[in-house]
Amino acid sequence: MSTTFETWRGRFERLRAHKAFELTVITIIVVSALLIGAKTYEEEVSPFQEWLLLLDTAVTVFFLVEILIRMAAEKRLRDFFKRGWNVFDFLIVTASLVPLDDSEMVLLARLLRIFRVLRLVSMIPELRMLIAALFKSIPRMGYVALLMFIIFYIYGAIGSFLFASVDEQLWGNISLAMLTLFQVATFESWATAVLYPIMEHYPYAWIYFLTFIFLNAFIFLNMMIGIVLDVMQKESLQIELESGTGEAAELHGLRSDVRQMRDQLSRMEALLERRGE
């Protein structure tokens, strides 16, 4: 019984690791996304409603079989749930089992099926690295965001004191002023809607806006990008070390070899000293 189980587990493990299996799963995820998009054109696809329902059922069954194969490929079932991306896939597949019928759950079922597109993230290593880098960057970006809030607050207070008489709707209080500054920071019609009306009353107001844009659009934005790039570089090095490929893995291997050689030389020197005594 144990031998049969190990045989089937080995087959499932080889199937899970096969590149064609991975490409098939990615293809089905894309098909699932297209089905979700097609259902938003209710009038155009109404003649094909039954076919779409059949395809959706087939996709759901495929995802269920795929997740069961991945679970069966593990030596222990709990090993499958030790990886966060596996738990994510399991929850997405389980949630999509809600049937698409005429019941009150049809809206919930459609919403849950939208999240199946997110499985592309778990299937593509590069996307996993981007998401991991994004989440690991959040604590460090929080300090930059706090500094940005302080600058927004200072400039908002100054703008409210100076420009409230020009446009009460944009600069009436500090909250409106900060909202206006957010529009300026996004460059959304800021010159015609914000800058020029102010300059009619305060010709040197451009100094206020340009210094604010310089701080937010150039300094803080580049700081955010730098944090994300730094974390992404570390994530890439970690992936190379885990996979054993790339320059990082080669350097790690060379360092291990050098440490081993040092240990051997130290032992040889100790033996020679003992013999000399």
N, C-alpha and C positions, 0 to 999 in steps of 0.2 A: 504494500500500500504506500509506504514511504517512498519507495523507488519510483513508483508511478507518479506520485505527486511531484517529486523532484524533476522527473522527466518533463512533465507538463509545465512546471515552473520555468525550467530552462528554455523551453520553446517560447513561452510568453515573454521571457526576458530578452531573447534574441529578436522576437518580433517587435518589442517595444523599442529596442535600440536600433532597429533597421531604419535607414534613411527614408525608404519608400513609405513606411508606416507614418513617419512624422510628416512627410509631404502630403499624404492622404488626409491626415487630420487637419492640416492647415487649409487644404482645399475645401474640405467640408465646412470648416468655420467660415470661409469666404462665401460659400454657397448659402450658409445659414444667414449671413449678413445680407446677401442679396434678397433672400426670401422676406426678411424683415422689411427691407426697403420696398419690395414689390407690394406688400400688403398695405402700404400707405396710399397706393393708387387704387382705391376701392372700386371706382366705376370701371377703370380700364381692365382690372384683373378679375372682376366678378364672374365672367364665364369660365375662368380657370380656378375658381375657388376650391373645388374638390381636389384638383391636382396639387395646388399649393398646400392644402391640408395634408395630403398624402406625403408630399416631400418633407414637410415639417415633421411628421411622425417618423419618417425614415431617418432624418437627421438626428432626432432625439434618440432613437434606438441605437444609431451608430455611436453617438457620444456615450451612451450607457455602456455599450459593449467595450468601447475604447477604455473607459475608466476602469471597468472590471478587469480588462487585460493588464493594465498597469498595476492594479492592486494585486492580481494573481502573480505578477512577476517578482514581487517582493518576497524575501525569505520569511519575513514576519509582517503581518498586516499593519502593525503599529509603526513599522518603518516608513510606510507610505505616508502616514499622517505627520511624520516628523518634519517634513519639508513643507514650508508655507505655501508654495505654488501648487503642490498637490492638494492641499486642503482647499485652496481657492478653486481649482478645477472641480473638485468633488462638490463643493457648494453650488457652483454654477450649473453643473449637470443635474444635481438633485433638484434644484429650483425649477429647471426647465421641464421637469416631469409633470408639472401641472397641465392638465389636458386643455386643448383649445376646443371648447364646445360652446353652446349657447347659454351656459350657466353664468352666474354672477362673477365667476372667477376668470372670465375670458380676458378682461382688461389686465388683471394681475398676471395672467399667463403670457400675454403679449409683452408686458413690461419686463418680465423676467427673461424672456427670450432675447431681448435686446442685449443683455449682459453677456450672452454667449460670444459676442464679438470680442470681448475682453480676453477670451482664451488665446487669442493671437499673441498677447503679451507673454503668457506662460509658455507658449510653444517656441517662441523665437528668443534665443539667448541674448541677442543685442537689445531687444526691447526690455527683457528682464533686467539687464544691466542699467538701462536708462531709468526704469522705475525705481530700482534699488538706490541709484545715485540720487534721484530726486528726493526720496524719503530721508536718506541720510544727510542731505543738504539742508533740510528744513530747520533743524536746530540752529545751524550757523547762519542761515538766511534770516532767522528770526531777529537776531541782533541788528542786522542791516535794516530790516523792516522797522524795527523800533527807532533806529536813528532817522530813517525816512519820515516816520510819523512825527518826530520832534521837529524836523525841518518844515514839514507841512504845517504843523501847529504854529510855529513862529511866523512863517510867511503868511498863514491864514489870518493870524491876529493883526499883523502889519497891514495886510490888504483890507481887512475889515475897517480898521481905523482910517485908512487913507481914501479908500474908494467907495465906501458905503453911500456917500452922497451922489456918486455918479450913477450907480446901478444897485438899487436896493435888493433886487432879486438875486444878483450874483455875489454881492459883498455885504449883505445886510447884517450878518453875524458870522461868527467864526466857523460854524458848521457849513454854512453856504459858501464861505470863502474857501474852505478846504475842498469842498466838492468842485468848485470852479478851478482850483489849482490842479485837481485830478484831471479835469478836462484839458488843462494846459499841458500836463505831463504826458498825456496820450496824444498830443498834437491834433486833436479833433476840432478843427475850425477855430483854433484858439486865437489866431491873429485877427480875423474879421469880427468874431463874436466877443472877444475879450480885450485884446490888446489895443486895437485902433480906437474904440470908444473911450478907453481910459486915457490914451495919449492926447485926445482932443482937449482934455482938461489938465492933464499932467504930462507934458512933453517928454520928461525924463523917466516915465514909468517903464520904458523898455529895459532899463537897468534892473529893475525889480524882477521882471519876467525872465530876462536872459540869465541872470544869476540863479534863479530857481530852476530853470531848465537845465543849466549846466550841471548843477548839483544832482538833480534827479535822473535826467536822461542819459548822462554820461558817466558820472562818478558812481552812483549807486547801482545803476544798471550793469556797469562793467564789474562791479564788486559781486553782484549776484551771479553773473556769468562765470567769473573766476572761481567762485565757490563750487558751482556745479561742475566745472571742468576739472577742478582738483579732485573732487569726490569720484568723478567718472574715471579719472586716471587710476586712482587707487582701486576702484572696482575692477577695471580692466586687468591690472596687475594681479589681483586676487584670483580672477578667473583663469589667467595664464598659469598661476601656481597650481591651482586645483586640477587643471587639465594637463599640466606637464608640457605645455607648448609655449613658444614665444621666448623672447629675450629674458623676461623675468624668471621663467622656469630654468633657463640655462644658467643664469647668474646664481640662482638659488642652488642648483646642482653643483656649480663650481665652488661655491662657498662651503657646501657640505663636504665636498672632496678635500678642500684645503683644511677644514677642521679635522677631518679624519687623518690627514697626513701629519698635521701638527701633533695630534694625540699619539700617533705611531712614533714620531720622532722623539716626543717626550718620554715615551716608554723605553725606546732604545737608548736614549741618553741615561735614563735611570739605571738600566741594566749594565751599561758600560761603567758607570760610576761605582756600582756595587762590585763589579769584577775588578776594577782598579784598586778598590780597598782591600 
